[in-house]
Amino acid sequence: MKRLLCLLLAASGAAMAAPADPLTAVAEGAVYAQTRCYRLIHHDTFDYEDCLTALLKDERRPTPRRLGMEYFGWVGAQNSARLGMRGAEQSAYEFLGRFRATQKRLRIGDEALCATVAGDCTVRIARMKQMEAAPRPRPAPGEGDDDERPHH
């Protein structure tokens, strides 16, 4: 009886230590990026991108959490690009390339990834594909060159 109890305890401990569902980890990464960096985009798109880049340095491997941070980077920048914020389109293209590479390595489909961040997935996925099909636009003066980027 004691042996059975030990086996049950060991099995329940192993189950608790098992990694979370990948999509849950993606969503958690997106929320983390949002809470840490999104407020910055309303004042400075470049600070937003820099904040996310700093977070990603701590998450070097292509994990679901990293995918969530990269994906939210794109979602946030894309939203600001729609509003015409300076530098947002370039940030959106930067994060598009990043999250697509991680997404491919993790084999997570567009619909599943999109569902991890609230919003209209039909429009968001269409925009992803549209951006991928079009050549990346050249940055406007002061948007792509670190020497010309405004620093606040």
N, C-alpha and C positions, 0 to 999 in steps of 0.2 A: 504494500500500500504506500509506504514511504517513497519507494522508487517511482511509482506511478505519479505521485504528487510532484516529485522533482522533475519528471519528464514534462508534466503539464506546465509547471512554472517556467521551465526552460523554453518550451514551445511558445508560451504566451509572451515571454520576453523577446524572443526572436521575432515574433510577429510585430511587436511594438517597435522594434528597431528597424523593421523593413522600411525602405525608402517610400516616400509618399508617391501618390499617383503623379506621373510626369506633368499632366495638365494642371494639377493643383500647384505643383512647384512653379510652372510657368506663370500662373495667375499670381502667386505670391511674389515672384520676381517683379512682375508688372506693378503690383501695388507698392512694393518697396521703392521702385524707381519713381513712381508717381509721388509718394509721400516725401521722398528726399529731394526731388529735382523739379517737379512740374511747376511749382510756384515761380521758379526762376524764369520760365519762358515768357511770362507776361511782361517782364522787364527787359530781358536780354536773351535772345535765342542762343547766343554763343556761350553764355554762362550755363544754360540748360544742357547744351551738348557737352561742355566741360565737366559738369557735375556727373552726368551719366558715364562719361568716359572714365572718370575717377572711380565710380562704383564698379565698372566692368574690370578694372585692374585687379580688384579683389576676387573676381570670379573668372579666372583665366580659361578654365576648361569649358568645352561646349556643353553646359548643363542646361536642364530645363529652366532653372532659375535665371541663368544668364540670358536664355532666349526671351524670357519674360521681360527682362530689363531692356534688351535690345528692341524688342517688339514695341514696348511702350515708348521707347525713344522715338521710334518711327510714328506711332499713333499721335503722340503729342506734337511732334514737329509738323506732321501732316495737317493736323488741326490748325496750327498757327499759320501754316503756309496758305491755307484757305482764307485766312483773315488778312493775308498780305504782310505778315511780319517779316522784316528784313532778316535774311539768313535762314529762315525756317525751311525753305525749299531745299537748300543745300544740306541742312541737317537731316531732313527727311530722306534724301538720297543716301547720305552717309549711313544712317541706321537701317535703311532698306537693305543695303549690301551686307551689313553685319548680320541682321536677323535672318536673312535668307540663307546665308552660309550655315549658321547654327541650326536653323530649321531643317535644312537638308541633311545635316549630319545626324540629327535626332529623329529624322523620319516622322515629323509631325505635319499633318496636312493643313492646308489653309483654313478650312472651316473650323477644325478643332482649335487651331491657334487663335483665330479671330474670336472665338467664343470665350476666350480667357479674359478679354477686355470688353466691357460694355460698349455697345454701339451697333451701327448698321453694318453687318458683315457683308451684305451684298455690295454695298457701295465701297466699303474698305477693300475688299478683295479685288474688285474691279479697278480701283485706283492703284493697287499694288502692281497688277498686271500691266496697266497703262504706263506706269513709271518704268517698269522693266523693259517694255517694248520701245520706249522713246529714248533717244540719246540723252544723257545727263546734261542739263543746260550749264553753260558756263556761269560761274558766279558773277554777280554784279560787283562793281568796284567796292572793295572793303569787305566782301563776304567770304572770299576764299583764301586770302593771303593773310597769314598770321600777323605780318607786319602792318597790315592795314586794318585788321579787326579792331573795333573799339574795345577798350578794356575799361571796365567800371570799377 
